[in-house]
């Protein structure tokens, strides 16, 4: 586990993605009907690596949707993964409306897609496009509003 918190949510996400191995991605049989890695496969790979980038006192809690009536304080970053922008409007509505009751540092919608399927329009800054190469060895990072782009980064 990490000794300190990452500086920000983008750093945490990049560090986590870089711990996923190309071997894990290219040899997975968890694919959707289009023979692409399914959202669930990405989530499992991602959350397996996420914890290692956080200090021991931090807890990763997937699927917190049932907690919206909580009156407790959360000091957290909230994120959702999606594939090829599928359902992006619904995801963003959830963040801007439903999740707005949760105190949070920041949030990101992480849109995972192959570099040969770039997004066709701009999105808010909180959307991050992770554009991975066809061989699953590298990825590029682009904010939805095109304010910044970075990469390539290597999968482990």
C-alpha positions as CSV (number, residue, x, y, z in Angstrom):
1,X,0.0,0.0,0.0
2,X,1.0,3.6,-0.6
3,X,2.4,5.6,2.3
4,X,0.7,8.8,1.3
5,X,-2.4,9.9,-0.6
6,X,-1.9,10.7,-4.3
7,X,-2.0,14.4,-4.9
8,X,-5.3,14.3,-6.9
9,X,-7.8,12.0,-8.5
10,X,-6.1,12.1,-11.9
11,X,-2.8,11.0,-10.4
12,X,-4.5,8.2,-8.6
13,X,-6.3,7.0,-11.7
14,X,-3.1,7.1,-13.9
15,X,-1.1,5.2,-11.3
16,X,-3.8,2.6,-11.0
17,X,-4.1,2.1,-14.8
18,X,-0.3,1.8,-15.1
19,X,-0.4,-1.2,-12.6
20,X,-2.8,-3.2,-14.8
21,X,-0.7,-5.5,-17.0
22,X,-1.0,-5.7,-20.8
23,X,-1.0,-9.5,-20.2
24,X,-4.1,-9.3,-17.9
25,X,-5.9,-7.2,-20.5
26,X,-5.0,-9.2,-23.7
27,X,-5.6,-12.6,-22.1
28,X,-8.9,-11.8,-20.5
29,X,-11.9,-13.7,-21.8
30,X,-14.3,-11.2,-20.1
31,X,-15.5,-9.6,-23.3
32,X,-18.8,-8.1,-24.4
33,X,-20.7,-9.0,-27.6
34,X,-18.4,-6.8,-29.7
35,X,-15.4,-8.8,-28.5
36,X,-14.1,-5.9,-26.4
37,X,-13.2,-6.1,-22.8
38,X,-16.4,-5.7,-20.8
39,X,-17.0,-2.8,-18.4
40,X,-17.1,-5.4,-15.6
41,X,-13.7,-6.8,-16.6
42,X,-12.2,-3.3,-16.5
43,X,-13.8,-2.7,-13.1
44,X,-12.3,-5.8,-11.6
45,X,-8.8,-5.1,-13.0
46,X,-9.1,-1.5,-11.9
47,X,-10.3,-2.1,-8.4
48,X,-7.7,-4.8,-7.8
49,X,-5.0,-2.3,-8.4
50,X,-6.6,0.8,-6.9
51,X,-6.1,-0.2,-3.3
52,X,-2.3,-0.5,-3.7
53,X,-2.2,3.2,-4.6
54,X,-3.8,4.3,-1.3
55,X,-2.6,4.4,2.3
56,X,-3.8,1.5,4.5
57,X,-6.3,3.8,6.3
58,X,-8.2,4.3,3.1
59,X,-11.1,2.1,2.1
60,X,-12.2,1.4,-1.5
61,X,-16.0,1.0,-1.6
62,X,-17.3,0.0,-5.0
63,X,-21.1,0.3,-5.6
64,X,-21.9,3.0,-3.1
65,X,-25.2,3.9,-4.8
66,X,-27.2,2.5,-1.9
67,X,-25.7,5.0,0.5
68,X,-27.4,8.2,-0.8
69,X,-29.4,8.6,2.3
70,X,-26.3,8.7,4.5
71,X,-25.8,11.6,6.8
72,X,-22.2,10.7,7.4
73,X,-19.3,12.6,6.1
74,X,-17.3,11.2,3.2
75,X,-13.8,12.4,2.3
76,X,-13.5,10.8,-1.0
77,X,-13.1,10.8,-4.7
78,X,-15.9,9.2,-6.6
79,X,-15.4,7.6,-10.0
80,X,-17.2,5.5,-12.6
81,X,-15.8,3.5,-15.4
82,X,-17.6,3.2,-18.8
83,X,-16.7,1.7,-22.2
84,X,-16.7,3.7,-25.4
85,X,-18.9,6.5,-23.9
86,X,-21.8,4.1,-23.4
87,X,-24.4,5.7,-21.1
88,X,-22.2,8.8,-20.5
89,X,-25.2,11.1,-20.2
90,X,-26.8,8.9,-17.5
91,X,-23.5,8.6,-15.7
92,X,-23.0,12.4,-15.8
93,X,-26.5,13.1,-14.6
94,X,-25.9,10.7,-11.7
95,X,-22.9,12.7,-10.7
96,X,-24.3,16.1,-11.1
97,X,-27.6,15.4,-9.5
98,X,-27.8,12.2,-7.3
99,X,-24.2,12.2,-6.1
100,X,-24.2,15.9,-5.4
101,X,-25.5,15.2,-1.9
102,X,-22.3,13.3,-1.1
103,X,-19.5,15.5,0.2
104,X,-16.6,14.7,-2.1
105,X,-13.2,16.1,-3.2
106,X,-13.7,15.4,-6.9
107,X,-15.2,13.0,-9.3
108,X,-14.3,11.4,-12.7
109,X,-16.1,9.5,-15.3
110,X,-13.4,7.3,-16.9
111,X,-14.3,6.5,-20.5
112,X,-12.2,3.6,-21.6
113,X,-11.9,3.2,-25.4
114,X,-9.4,2.1,-28.1
115,X,-7.4,4.9,-29.8
116,X,-9.1,4.0,-33.1
117,X,-12.5,5.0,-31.5
118,X,-11.9,8.6,-30.3
119,X,-14.8,10.6,-28.8
120,X,-16.8,12.5,-31.3
121,X,-17.6,15.5,-29.1
122,X,-16.4,17.4,-26.1
123,X,-17.6,16.6,-22.5
124,X,-17.2,18.3,-19.2
125,X,-13.7,18.3,-17.6
126,X,-14.8,15.6,-15.1
127,X,-14.9,13.1,-18.0
128,X,-11.6,11.5,-18.8
129,X,-11.0,9.5,-21.9
130,X,-8.5,6.7,-21.5
131,X,-7.5,5.8,-25.1
132,X,-5.7,2.5,-25.1
133,X,-3.6,1.1,-28.0
134,X,-4.9,-1.9,-29.9
135,X,-2.2,-4.1,-28.5
136,X,-3.2,-2.9,-24.9
137,X,0.4,-1.9,-24.1
138,X,-0.1,1.9,-23.7
139,X,-2.8,4.5,-23.1
140,X,-3.3,8.2,-23.6
141,X,-5.2,10.5,-21.1
142,X,-7.5,13.2,-22.3
143,X,-9.9,15.4,-20.4
144,X,-13.4,15.6,-21.9
145,X,-13.2,19.3,-22.4
146,X,-9.8,18.9,-24.3
147,X,-8.2,21.1,-21.7
148,X,-5.3,18.6,-21.3
149,X,-4.0,15.5,-22.9
150,X,-1.1,13.3,-21.8
151,X,0.7,10.1,-22.7
152,X,1.5,7.6,-23.7
153,X,1.6,5.8,-20.4
154,X,2.5,2.1,-20.3
155,X,0.4,-0.6,-18.8
156,X,2.5,-2.8,-16.5
